[in-house]
Amino acid sequence: MDNKIDTHNKVTLPEFIDYNIPYLQKDFVGFKEALAFKESQGKYTAVNTLGYLGKYQFGKTTLHRFKIYNTKEFLNNPELQEKAFIALCKVNKWILRKDIKRSVGKTINGIKITESGILAAAHLSGAGNVKKFLRSNGSVSFADAYGATIQSYLIKFGGYDVEIINANRFATV
């Protein structure tokens, strides 16, 4: 057997680089997983420096709205966190239903407004702040303590199909 390398017919293969980036569909599952990754790297037991909790970084006041008072239990219960996220999306969609109808498809400050972007921004800043932003045509804004803005969430989480979420003022876990 000849151990010589044939340099005339050398085939160069593309280099494979594993960036460990999951591919997500632009559906509700993709939306919630992308948002979770931004919030906590998708970690159910995460608690940030401001005390926001879990995979979706819930504030205690929001948890209380859903009658969740035991934060330790919440952090150790992925199913409860998923149910709480869906319930919050339903409530936010109900609160913002008129603004969604009026604003989706418009461009504000160069940002194409989508329903999923609105829901993500509401998760970041609360539905009331999103209303102020949309109704002021982008002149009233919001940034959290880490510098995340309504605009950045409208951009990053725009274009997902979140039709599966039904607006529900009384959603529960």
HELIX and SHEET records of a PDB file:
HELIX    1   1 PHE A   28  SER A   40  1                                  13    
HELIX    2   2 LYS A   60  ARG A   65  1                                   6    
HELIX    3   3 THR A   71  LEU A   75  1                                   5    
HELIX    4   4 PRO A   78  ILE A   95  1                                  18    
HELIX    5   5 ARG A   97  SER A  103  1                                   7    
HELIX    6   6 GLU A  115  SER A  125  1                                  11    
HELIX    7   7 ALA A  127  ARG A  135  1                                   9    
HELIX    8   8 ILE A  150  LYS A  156  1                                   7    
SHEET    1   A 2 THR A 107  ILE A 108  0                                        
SHEET    2   A 2 ILE A 111  LYS A 112 -1                                        
END                                                                             
